[in-house]
Amino acid sequence: MLKAKTLQKTRIALALIVATLCIGGLLGLFYPIKIFDLNIAPLIQSSITSFTIFSGILIAFLLLLTLLFGRIYCSTICPLGLLQELYLLIFHRKKLPTQKSSSIKYFIAAIAFGTLLGGTAYFMRLIDPYSIFGSAISGTTYGITIIVIIALLTWFKGRYFCTNICPVGTLLGLIARHSIYKLQIDKDSCVACGLCTQKCPSGCIDFKNKTINNETCIKCFRCLTLCHNGGISYKREKSQKSNTSLNFGRRRFLIGAGALAVLAVAYKSGVKLGDNVVKKLKNVLLPPGAGNTKDFANKCLNCNLCVANCPMKIIQKADEEFPVVHIKYQKSFCDYNCHKCSEVCPSGAIQRLTLKEKRHTQIGLATINIDSCIQCGLCVMECPRSAITKEQGDFPKVDADKCIGCGACQAVCPVSAIKVQALETQKTLKQ
């Protein structure tokens, strides 16, 4: 029993650390450890857009972790999973409702990952747990609505979102089915009291048949501490051969074939969907490192981590006008000495730029309306790159080879005679 309690306490301690890092990062309080780089969806997205050895190592680590120990990710690393843990503590239900594993989850995952591989994160950001959590924490209507729905789902069905809806959970579940360490019921020790089944948040325990579905099990280890007779163990053990009927095997084959077909269709649909998304992104200022409007619209997961961590508060959340995060200079400008958004983005939508690279990345171009300009020269003094010059008695002039579109001149202009025009594709300036 001591080992079981130690295992659960260790899992809870790690989950609390991860939760603190997640909340702190998404609220912009601190971001000392990039815990979001370990979230599956942004990690896969980052690897698709710009694969690095480091991202490959992280993916391999998470897959190996799942192959060894099962869905530890869902109970310890996933921020939305941790939120559902909190829901269960608040609700404190004596008996959790039973739930069945639905085949629909394979088709949801096929659509999500298919469109992602096809070139757009549009569908993924609507259902990915990391994106939903970030969207809710930042106060978007969509994020809060989904969080409320998941809260209701948790009350009625426990961790149903994790076991039957979440595409990341489905992917990890397929791996966890073959994990080396599994939760097992000792048929000789089990007295079939049903306590483990009543308290299982993922509904994966069948105490009558004395089996555990390790595909949907999220490894919260609650059952280990509940069983007073030591009837449940977490160990390396060969799977027992089951008398699987031919019909069940045929059904699984048909579901798998159907999901693969959906994946292929979703992959092809990803390109068309991406083109439709980008139509709303004309003349939009994007964070340095976003590249171009089309790529960014289809890479951004709308987690709003960049929004929360921008010290100048110029990065805005997606709205009815623009479906992804974007820059607005009405109240401030992009600090020449800051590249925070580039540092925190886990999905690769905003490329990791050094401060020097950011200072040479042109996201827009300042234009001066001479009909409004009063020739005060404040823009000349404020420009960090000396891109604006002014001769005595003349109007200021903007050097397109130096201006990066930071908006400092627009912010300081007392008569609003300067406006930064967005570039469809960002450029790297030589000077």
Secondary structure, 3 states (H helix, E strand, C coil): CHHHHHHHHHHHHHHHHHHHHHHHHHCCCCCCCCHHHHCHHHHHHHHHHCCCHHHHHHHHHHHHHHHHHCCHHHHHCCHHHHHHHHHHHHHCCCCCCCCCCCCHHHHHHHHHHHHHHHCCCCCHHHHCHHHHHHHHHCCCHHHHHHHHHHHHHHHHHCCHHHHHCCHHHHHHHHHHCCCCEEEEECCCCCCCCCHHHHHCCCCCEECCCCEECCCCCCCCCHHHHHCCCCCEEEEECCCCCCCCCHHHHHHHHHHHHHHHHHHHHHHHHHHHHHHHHHCCCCCCECCCCCCEHHHHHHHCCCCCHHHHHCCCCCEECCCCCCCCCEECCCCCCCCCCCCHHHHHCCCCCCCCCCHHHHHCEEEEEEEECCCCCCCCCHHHHHCCCCCEECCCCCCCEECCCCCCCCCHHHHHCCCCCEEEEEEEEEEECCC
